[in-house]
Amino acid sequence: MTDRNVLIIGGGIAGITAGLELAEMGINSTIVEKENHIGGQASVFSCKASEKCNKCFACVVDNQIQEVSRRSTVRVVAGSTLKQLSGERGRFKVQIQSNGNDTQLKASALLVATGVDFFDARRKPEYGYGIFQNVITAQDLDEMLRSEGRVYRPSDGQVPSKIAFFQCVGSRDETIGHLWCSKVCCTYALRFMKAIRHQNPEIQTSFFYIDIQPLGRSFESLLESCRQDEGMHLIRSLPSKVYGHRTSTDLRMRFIDPLSGEIVEEGFDLVVLSIGMTPRQDADRIASLFQIPKNEEGFYRSPLEDSGIFLSGACKGPRDIPSTMIDAKAAAHRIVKYLGGI
């Protein structure tokens, strides 16, 4: 089967993991990635270790990217977009455009692992993203910690003294039609808080939430350690709005105190919005190209796999890195079984 090639659409952690798993089983694969580098959304994740590893899996992503470069049976075609699909089961032809040139790739099977987009926080203007400098997203914070190694206020570069984390921004929100839970937000926000408090014990953090969604085997121990930290406040209430002035470093918000039921006002000098996962902007185009059905939320549903088209990862719905990797490995094994039957 070494002469058979699997074409993987998407070079995020799902596509990378599937390619490496196929390589272990002697199958060649070609990863087609729209961006100029592989790694997807997870490539900007920062390590969130505190006094110990908090199992954020950011290091696993980096290792997987490096491993791909060492595998001769995993080819990467970056900076490329899909144009057309033709052929039939076992003999697919996919036309891609790379650097302005059209190229045709042949494949025995196709794996769609296009991932997700993050919610555009500007669609919730009441929270002030894009208005106040010191309102950032969790993705912004990841990039900040990865590149600078510390948390700071974008307005002046100073270390914040009080940070508020807002959960469910773009998820579980009927006003924008996003009723689904993005699953990972609670876990990564708590890991952020642990890492920040470990680096700067003087920083006070507040975690505003609807309810806490557990994810992963280590979640309960993570949550319990956060509850025991006097500098981490878990508040079951979502502020309705962030107030401030464009040139001010001080941000204020009102929320209902869950214990007293009273409306209280509190100031913070950094607000981090935990933005949810959404279907990709080009999800409709890819679905049409590969004839992939979608669910009511806009994520993909698996087509009949005897057609030779497979799915993997968060394009099927929100999930974290470990479950994405497990799903990708399972997809790779199903593909090998399929290849044995054609």
KEKOLLO-348990 format. One record per residue (C-alpha): residue in one letter; x, y, z. Coordinates in steps of 0.25 Angstrom, whole numbers, padded with zeros to 4 digits, always signed. Layout:
<atoms>
AXYZ...
</atoms>
This chain:
<atoms>
M+0000+0000+0000T+0012+0009+0000D+0008+0014-0014R-0005+0020-0009N-0006+0034-0004V-0016+0040+0005L-0019+0055+0003I-0021+0062+0016I-0028+0076+0015G-0023+0084+0027G-0010+0085+0034G-0015+0087+0048I-0013+0077+0060A-0023+0067+0054G-0017+0067+0040I-0003+0066+0046T-0006+0055+0055A-0013+0047+0044G-0002+0049+0035L+0008+0043+0045E-0001+0032+0049L-0002+0028+0034A+0013+0029+0033E+0014+0019+0044M+0006+0009+0036G+0014+0011+0023I+0004+0020+0016N+0009+0033+0009S+0001+0046+0011T+0000+0060+0006I-0004+0071+0015V-0010+0083+0008E-0011+0095+0017K-0016+0109+0014E-0007+0117+0023N+0008+0117+0020H+0011+0108+0032I+0005+0096+0038G+0000+0095+0053G-0013+0102+0051Q-0020+0110+0063A-0011+0102+0073S+0002+0107+0067V+0001+0120+0075F-0003+0113+0089S+0007+0116+0100C+0011+0107+0111K+0002+0108+0123A+0011+0101+0133S+0011+0107+0148E+0018+0099+0159K+0015+0087+0150C+0011+0083+0136N-0004+0087+0135K-0006+0078+0123C-0009+0089+0113F-0002+0080+0101A+0004+0093+0095C+0017+0085+0095V+0011+0073+0089V+0007+0082+0077D+0021+0087+0075N+0027+0073+0076Q+0017+0068+0065I+0020+0080+0056Q+0035+0076+0057E+0032+0062+0055V+0025+0064+0042S+0038+0071+0036R+0046+0058+0039R+0036+0049+0032S+0039+0047+0017T+0025+0040+0015V+0018+0053+0020R+0018+0063+0009V+0013+0078+0013V+0008+0087+0002A+0006+0100+0010G+0000+0113+0005S-0010+0106-0004T-0025+0107-0006L-0034+0096-0012K-0040+0099-0025Q-0047+0086-0030L-0050+0072-0027S-0052+0061-0038G-0049+0046-0040E-0056+0035-0033R-0055+0026-0021G-0040+0022-0019R-0036+0031-0031F-0038+0045-0026K-0032+0057-0033V-0031+0070-0026Q-0027+0083-0032I-0020+0093-0023Q-0015+0107-0025S-0001+0110-0019N+0007+0123-0022G-0003+0126-0033N+0000+0113-0040D-0011+0102-0041T-0006+0088-0038Q-0014+0074-0038L-0012+0064-0027K-0016+0050-0028A-0021+0042-0016S-0027+0029-0012A-0034+0035+0000L-0037+0049+0006L-0037+0053+0020V-0044+0067+0023A-0038+0073+0036T-0040+0088+0033G-0042+0091+0048V-0050+0103+0053D-0049+0118+0054F-0050+0126+0067F-0061+0135+0070D-0059+0150+0066A-0061+0157+0079R-0064+0170+0072R-0078+0164+0070K-0080+0166+0085P-0077+0181+0086E-0083+0182+0100Y-0070+0175+0105G-0061+0186+0098Y-0052+0177+0089G-0046+0186+0079I-0051+0198+0087F-0042+0198+0100Q-0028+0194+0098N-0028+0186+0111V-0039+0176+0106I-0032+0165+0099T-0036+0150+0095A-0031+0138+0101Q-0024+0136+0087D-0017+0149+0089L-0013+0145+0103D-0007+0132+0097E+0001+0140+0087M+0006+0150+0097L+0011+0139+0107R+0017+0131+0095S+0025+0143+0089E+0027+0151+0102G+0027+0141+0113R+0019+0150+0122V+0005+0156+0123Y+0004+0171+0122R-0006+0182+0119P-0006+0186+0104S-0008+0201+0107D+0005+0203+0114G+0013+0190+0116Q+0011+0189+0131V+0007+0177+0139P-0008+0177+0142S-0012+0176+0157K-0026+0170+0154I-0030+0162+0142A-0044+0158+0139F-0047+0145+0130F-0061+0145+0123Q-0066+0131+0119C-0075+0127+0108V-0072+0139+0099G-0078+0134+0086S-0083+0121+0092R-0096+0118+0098D-0102+0131+0094E-0116+0132+0088T-0114+0146+0084I-0104+0142+0073G-0110+0128+0070H-0098+0121+0076L-0105+0111+0086W-0093+0101+0086C-0083+0100+0097S-0069+0101+0092K-0064+0091+0103V-0050+0096+0104C-0052+0110+0109C-0053+0107+0124T-0041+0098+0125Y-0031+0108+0117A-0036+0120+0125L-0033+0113+0138R-0019+0108+0133F-0017+0123+0129M-0020+0127+0143K-0011+0117+0149A+0001+0120+0140I-0001+0135+0142R-0002+0134+0158H+0010+0125+0158Q+0018+0135+0151N+0012+0148+0158P+0006+0144+0171E+0002+0158+0174I-0008+0158+0162Q-0023+0156+0166T-0031+0148+0156S-0046+0147+0155F-0053+0136+0146F-0067+0140+0142Y-0076+0128+0137I-0090+0122+0134D-0086+0109+0139I-0073+0101+0139Q-0071+0091+0128P-0061+0080+0132L-0052+0074+0121G-0041+0064+0122R-0037+0054+0133S-0028+0065+0141F-0039+0075+0141E-0045+0073+0155S-0031+0074+0161L-0028+0087+0153L-0042+0093+0158E-0039+0089+0172S-0025+0096+0172C-0032+0108+0167R-0042+0108+0178Q-0032+0107+0188D-0024+0119+0183E-0029+0132+0190G-0024+0140+0178M-0033+0133+0169H-0048+0137+0170L-0058+0128+0163I-0071+0136+0161R-0084+0130+0155S-0089+0142+0148L-0086+0149+0135P-0084+0164+0134S-0094+0171+0124K-0084+0181+0120V-0070+0187+0121Y-0069+0202+0124G-0057+0211+0122H-0051+0222+0113R-0043+0219+0101T-0030+0225+0107S-0033+0220+0121T-0026+0207+0127D-0037+0205+0137L-0048+0196+0133R-0061+0195+0141M-0072+0185+0140R-0085+0182+0148F-0090+0168+0151I-0100+0161+0160D-0093+0156+0173P-0097+0141+0173L-0097+0141+0189S-0104+0154+0192G-0112+0155+0179E-0108+0170+0179I-0103+0177+0167V-0088+0181+0170E-0078+0189+0162E-0063+0186+0161G-0051+0191+0154F-0040+0183+0146D-0028+0187+0138L-0029+0175+0128V-0041+0167+0123V-0039+0154+0116L-0050+0149+0107S-0051+0133+0106I-0055+0133+0091G-0062+0120+0086M-0060+0112+0074T-0069+0114+0061P-0070+0107+0048R-0059+0113+0038Q-0063+0124+0029D-0061+0115+0017A-0068+0103+0023D-0079+0104+0013R-0070+0104+0001I-0062+0092+0006A-0075+0085+0009S-0080+0087-0005L-0067+0083-0011F-0066+0070-0004Q-0081+0068-0002I-0080+0068+0013P-0093+0069+0021K-0094+0079+0033N-0102+0079+0046E-0111+0090+0050E-0099+0097+0057G-0091+0098+0044F-0081+0087+0047Y-0078+0075+0038R-0085+0062+0039S-0077+0050+0034P-0081+0046+0020L-0082+0031+0016E-0067+0027+0018D-0068+0016+0007S-0068+0028-0002G-0053+0030+0002I-0056+0044+0009F-0053+0044+0024L-0054+0055+0034S-0045+0058+0047G-0044+0068+0058A-0051+0081+0062C-0058+0083+0048K-0068+0073+0054G-0070+0081+0066P-0062+0087+0077R-0051+0079+0084D-0038+0080+0091I-0024+0076+0087P-0024+0062+0093S-0038+0058+0088T-0034+0063+0074M-0022+0055+0074I-0029+0042+0078D-0040+0045+0067A-0029+0047+0056K-0022+0034+0060A-0035+0027+0059A-0038+0033+0045A-0025+0029+0040H-0028+0014+0044R-0041+0015+0037I-0034+0020+0025V-0024+0009+0025K-0036-0001+0026Y-0043+0006+0014L-0030+0005+0006G-0029-0010+0008G-0043-0011+0002I-0041-0004-0011
</atoms>
